[in-house]
Amino acid sequence: MNQNGHPIMYLIAEDLARAQMSARLGEAHEARRVGQLVRARRLSRKAERAAMRARLALARAL
């Protein structure tokens, strides 16, 4: 029971806190996925540049 003696108000506040925590967790998971996608794209571009350098080096060697 809360200070006012209304258990329903306590339950509403608890549900709201739980919903807010769930929303924050969802936002954190989404941010992590975005970060992973950014890293994957960066690594992909790096690999593409390395492949291009290797092709150029091979072409120069011929």
C-alpha positions in Angstrom: 0.0 0.0 0.0 1.2 3.5 -0.7 1.1 6.6 1.6 -2.6 7.3 0.7 -3.7 3.8 1.5 -4.8 3.1 -2.1 -3.3 -0.2 -3.3 -4.7 0.4 -6.8 -2.6 3.6 -7.1 0.5 1.7 -6.1 -0.2 -1.0 -8.7 -0.7 1.6 -11.4 2.6 3.3 -10.5 4.3 -0.1 -10.5 2.8 -1.0 -13.9 3.9 2.4 -15.3 7.5 1.9 -13.9 7.6 -1.6 -15.4 6.4 -0.3 -18.8 9.0 2.4 -18.8 11.7 0.0 -17.9 10.6 -2.3 -20.7 10.6 0.6 -23.2 14.2 1.6 -22.1 15.3 -2.0 -22.5 13.8 -2.0 -26.0 15.6 1.2 -26.9 18.9 -0.2 -25.6 18.5 -3.4 -27.7 17.6 -1.3 -30.8 20.7 0.9 -30.2 22.9 -2.2 -29.9 21.5 -3.6 -33.2 22.1 -0.2 -35.0 25.6 -0.2 -33.6 26.2 -3.7 -34.9 24.9 -2.8 -38.3 27.1 0.3 -38.5 30.2 -1.9 -37.6 29.2 -4.5 -40.1 28.9 -1.9 -42.9 32.3 -0.3 -41.9 34.0 -3.7 -42.0 32.3 -4.5 -45.3 33.7 -1.2 -46.8 37.1 -1.9 -45.4 37.1 -5.4 -47.0 35.9 -3.9 -50.3 38.8 -1.4 -50.3 41.3 -4.2 -49.4 40.0 -6.3 -52.3 40.3 -3.3 -54.7 43.9 -2.8 -53.5 44.7 -6.4 -54.1 43.2 -6.3 -57.6 45.2 -3.2 -58.5 48.4 -4.8 -57.1 47.8 -7.9 -59.2 47.1 -5.8 -62.3 50.3 -3.9 -61.8 52.3 -7.1 -61.4 51.1 -8.5 -64.7 
